Amino acid sequence: MSLAHIFYTAFQNRDWKTMQDCYHDKATFSDPAFPDLNSREVKAMWKMLVTRGKDLTIKFELISESEETASVKWIADYTFSRSGRKVNNIIVARMDFLDGKILKHSDQFSFYRWSRQALGLTGLLLGWTPFLQKKVQSTARQQLVAFMEKEPKS
């Protein structure tokens, strides 16, 4: 089974430990909500999202994969906890591998589409602005830091 398939199957199964094990010690991650994470932070992010996302479901499709890279389309359905609103987020992931682990992982999705679903009227009116995206990033970073401070190292 390929590394990307292992990672996303673990994600479907809410198996954050296996997801964490897929990352290289020097891994980086970035997406519109969590930009510029290091290995420790991305591992904590997945644990936080999987353990807090009570109704999270994941579907995925490998677009392409080689020994060095993978491209994956995945869909996350969940309730955004801050608003109680349902979200259907369509994401395209790009992964670069080194030594059989994920070295670089970037997820792309429409922040405006996501914000309209997650934030309702605020997202509709401001979701296209850098201001709202920076606010979401700041809040996401604060939540991640707080999670990492109270969680044992994993």
C-alpha positions as CSV (number, residue, x, y, z in Angstrom):
1,M,0.0,0.0,0.0
2,S,1.3,3.4,-0.9
3,L,2.3,6.1,1.7
4,A,-0.5,8.4,0.7
5,H,-3.0,5.6,0.8
6,I,-1.8,4.6,4.3
7,F,-2.1,8.2,5.4
8,Y,-5.6,8.9,4.1
9,T,-6.9,5.4,5.2
10,A,-5.6,6.3,8.7
11,F,-7.4,9.6,8.4
12,Q,-10.7,7.9,7.5
13,N,-10.2,5.6,10.5
14,R,-9.3,8.6,12.8
15,D,-6.0,6.9,13.5
16,W,-3.9,10.0,14.3
17,K,-0.9,7.9,15.5
18,T,-0.5,6.3,12.1
19,M,-1.0,9.7,10.4
20,Q,1.8,11.1,12.6
21,D,4.1,8.1,11.8
22,C,3.8,9.0,8.1
23,Y,5.7,12.3,8.6
24,H,9.4,12.9,8.3
25,D,11.1,14.5,11.3
26,K,11.8,17.6,9.1
27,A,8.3,17.7,7.6
28,T,6.4,20.9,6.7
29,F,2.7,21.5,6.1
30,S,0.7,24.3,4.8
31,D,-3.0,25.0,4.0
32,P,-5.2,28.1,3.9
33,A,-6.0,27.7,7.6
34,F,-2.8,26.3,9.0
35,P,0.1,27.8,7.0
36,D,3.8,27.0,7.6
37,L,3.7,24.2,10.2
38,N,6.7,22.2,11.2
39,S,6.8,18.5,11.8
40,R,5.8,18.7,15.5
41,E,3.0,21.2,14.7
42,V,1.5,19.2,11.8
43,K,1.5,16.0,13.9
44,A,-0.4,17.9,16.7
45,M,-2.8,19.5,14.2
46,W,-3.9,16.1,12.8
47,K,-4.4,14.7,16.4
48,M,-6.4,17.8,17.3
49,L,-8.6,17.7,14.2
50,V,-9.2,14.0,14.4
51,T,-9.9,13.9,18.2
52,R,-12.1,17.0,18.1
53,G,-14.0,16.3,14.9
54,K,-16.8,14.1,16.3
55,D,-18.7,13.7,13.0
56,L,-15.7,14.0,10.6
57,T,-15.8,11.8,7.6
58,I,-13.1,11.6,4.9
59,K,-13.2,10.3,1.3
60,F,-10.1,10.3,-0.9
61,E,-8.9,9.5,-4.3
62,L,-5.2,9.2,-5.3
63,I,-4.7,11.3,-8.4
64,S,-1.1,10.4,-8.9
65,E,1.8,8.9,-6.9
66,S,5.4,8.0,-7.4
67,E,8.3,7.3,-5.0
68,E,8.9,11.0,-4.6
69,T,5.4,12.7,-4.8
70,A,1.7,12.1,-4.5
71,S,-1.4,14.2,-5.4
72,V,-4.6,13.3,-3.6
73,K,-8.1,14.7,-3.9
74,W,-9.9,14.4,-0.6
75,I,-13.2,15.5,0.8
76,A,-13.9,16.3,4.5
77,D,-17.5,16.5,5.8
78,Y,-17.8,17.8,9.4
79,T,-19.5,20.2,11.6
80,F,-17.5,23.4,12.2
81,S,-17.4,23.6,16.0
82,R,-17.3,27.4,16.3
83,S,-20.6,27.9,14.4
84,G,-22.3,24.5,14.4
85,R,-22.5,24.7,10.6
86,K,-22.0,21.7,8.3
87,V,-18.9,21.9,6.0
88,N,-18.1,19.9,2.9
89,N,-14.5,20.8,2.0
90,I,-12.9,19.7,-1.2
91,I,-9.1,19.6,-0.9
92,V,-6.3,18.7,-3.3
93,A,-3.1,17.6,-1.4
94,R,0.4,17.6,-2.8
95,M,3.0,15.5,-0.9
96,D,6.7,15.2,-1.4
97,F,8.4,12.1,0.1
98,L,11.9,11.5,1.5
99,D,13.1,8.2,3.1
100,G,9.6,6.7,2.9
101,K,8.0,9.6,4.8
102,I,6.1,12.8,4.0
103,L,8.6,15.6,3.9
104,K,6.4,18.4,2.4
105,H,2.6,18.4,2.5
106,S,0.4,21.2,1.1
107,D,-3.4,21.2,0.9
108,Q,-5.3,23.6,-1.4
109,F,-8.9,24.5,-1.1
110,S,-11.2,27.4,-1.7
111,F,-11.1,29.5,1.4
112,Y,-14.1,31.5,0.2
113,R,-16.2,28.3,-0.3
114,W,-15.1,27.0,3.1
115,S,-15.8,30.2,4.9
116,R,-19.3,30.6,3.4
117,Q,-20.1,27.1,4.8
118,A,-18.3,27.4,8.1
119,L,-19.0,31.0,9.0
120,G,-22.3,31.7,7.2
121,L,-23.0,35.4,6.5
122,T,-19.6,36.5,7.7
123,G,-18.0,34.1,5.3
124,L,-20.3,35.2,2.5
125,L,-19.5,38.8,3.0
126,L,-15.8,38.7,4.0
127,G,-14.6,35.2,3.0
128,W,-12.8,36.5,0.0
129,T,-10.8,39.1,2.0
130,P,-7.2,38.5,3.3
131,F,-8.5,40.0,6.6
132,L,-10.8,37.1,7.3
133,Q,-8.3,34.5,6.2
134,K,-5.6,36.0,8.5
135,K,-8.2,36.0,11.4
136,V,-9.0,32.3,10.8
137,Q,-5.3,31.5,10.6
138,S,-4.6,33.4,13.8
139,T,-7.4,31.6,15.6
140,A,-6.4,28.2,14.2
141,R,-2.8,28.9,15.4
142,Q,-3.9,29.8,18.9
143,Q,-6.0,26.7,19.1
144,L,-3.1,24.5,18.0
145,V,-0.7,26.1,20.5
146,A,-3.2,25.6,23.3
147,F,-3.8,22.0,22.3
148,M,0.0,21.3,22.1
149,E,0.5,22.9,25.6
150,K,-2.0,20.6,27.3
151,E,-1.4,17.4,25.3
152,P,1.4,15.1,26.1
153,K,4.0,14.9,23.4
154,S,3.0,12.4,20.7
